Amino acid sequence: MGAAYESGAGEPLPDLLALGLAELGSIDHPVLREVLRELRDRAAEPSDMMWGFDNSF
């Protein structure tokens, strides 16, 4: 993510709190695009590990 961050470091991000998911996906900003790609990749990964968690406290 370092190279993508550095290339877009000069562009200010819009106020993301006021945007919906559809609007968020339509913004053409290199850093935001990389973050969304990583989130999509993580969401597609299996989450079976979470079901094996057992808090014994």
C-alpha positions in Angstrom: 0.0 0.0 0.0 3.0 2.3 0.4 3.5 3.0 -3.3 -0.2 3.7 -3.9 -0.3 6.0 -0.8 2.7 8.0 -1.9 1.3 8.5 -5.4 -1.9 10.0 -4.1 -0.6 11.8 -1.0 -1.0 15.2 -2.6 -4.7 14.8 -3.4 -7.1 15.6 -0.5 -9.8 13.0 0.3 -13.4 14.2 0.4 -15.5 14.1 3.5 -16.2 10.3 3.5 -18.7 10.4 6.4 -21.3 12.0 4.2 -21.1 9.4 1.4 -23.0 6.2 0.9 -21.3 3.0 -0.2 -22.3 3.5 -3.9 -20.9 7.0 -3.9 -17.8 5.8 -2.1 -17.0 3.3 -4.8 -17.3 5.9 -7.5 -14.6 8.2 -6.2 -11.5 8.1 -8.3 -8.7 8.5 -5.6 -5.7 6.2 -5.6 -5.5 5.7 -1.8 -9.3 5.2 -1.4 -9.2 2.8 -4.4 -6.5 0.7 -2.7 -8.3 0.6 0.6 -11.5 -0.5 -1.0 -9.7 -3.2 -2.9 -8.1 -4.5 0.3 -11.5 -4.5 2.0 -13.1 -6.4 -0.9 -10.2 -9.0 -0.8 -10.5 -9.5 2.9 -14.3 -9.8 2.7 -13.9 -12.6 0.1 -11.6 -14.6 2.3 -13.1 -17.4 4.3 -13.8 -16.5 7.9 -13.8 -19.9 9.4 -11.1 -18.9 11.9 -13.5 -16.6 13.7 -15.9 -19.4 14.5 -13.1 -21.4 16.2 -12.4 -18.6 18.7 -13.3 -19.5 22.3 -12.9 -17.0 25.1 -12.3 -19.0 28.3 -12.5 -16.1 30.7 
